[in-house]
């Protein structure tokens, strides 16, 4: 019942995984941006994990896309993880067509591996 | 007298309050038996329309965001209203990551929508979502109520699902007030007790409840009630002995506020220092 949480972890020691948990909308965009700033500042590649997000709105989608652009601009690899796609998060990604154009992987491990390999291909 | 929508919720148009209206609409959708995907669509629809109000309606000033839910036959109609500067095309700001997906999402996820209003008139976005079984007749929508600062004002038609909506709104505002888990569940119990107040006890025939939080305190304000209703409510709100035996035991404070016109409000305050 709290607003959504954002965490930054480095499960393999270098690549940053920014995870969104719970409900996220415009009111949590600043927290998301803060963690993305931190991740990009460290320069090791970024995964945005939406697997535990219960809800995201278009401003959060914008923040995720922005994270991808900033990563690219900084020469960093970027990927999105969405495990067990279901619910409003998947629906919004499908309906907006972003499911096709964003590098989305069906597990955090696969996303991390893709970033470690330096590429963006989704799968 | 027409009863108006099943639910009307009014909050100050701030980004953190969109979650409150989103949860209230989720409660209505669940109570009406919408499929999980349809409820998810409603969450997105309401959030996108409400965020447009937060960002564009009042140019940074305060103002009300009103959401109503009405059942008409086999459709649920949600309306999102503001009293702001009207809907105008504005260029997107790519540097802020704005996608302008709000209206396309609303269009894609609803079974029909319309936008009304214009410069200086405020804006109303009305959205329809099909639900399975046909039921009651359409009802007239009434005009906007006043909204207090830092409060969610709820107004229900007399057979509307009060408890599931009130419980969710109390949940999110009690968490914002940083109440302990025990006091949060006391708040929801108090909400359940006031949910069954008959519409006839209210001066306008609708169940009107305001939930607000300020400085670590949650307040549930029931009214405007007819004279004497508070006393009747307090008598009826008995709890089992093992939970304290009375409403007074659960709340931090209970007040009856009388107005010059004879109406009353019952105000229940909950904080961590009981």
Interface residues (C-beta under 8 A of the other chain):
Chain A: X1 X2 X3 X23 X25 X26 X27 X55 X57 X58 X59 X61 X62 X63 X65 X66 X87 X88 X91 X92 X95 X96
Chain B: X15 X16 X18 X19 X22 X36 X37 X40 X41 X43 X44 X47 X48 X51 X54 X55 X96 X97 X98 X99 X100 X101 X102 X104 X105 X108 X109 X171 X172 X174 X175 X184
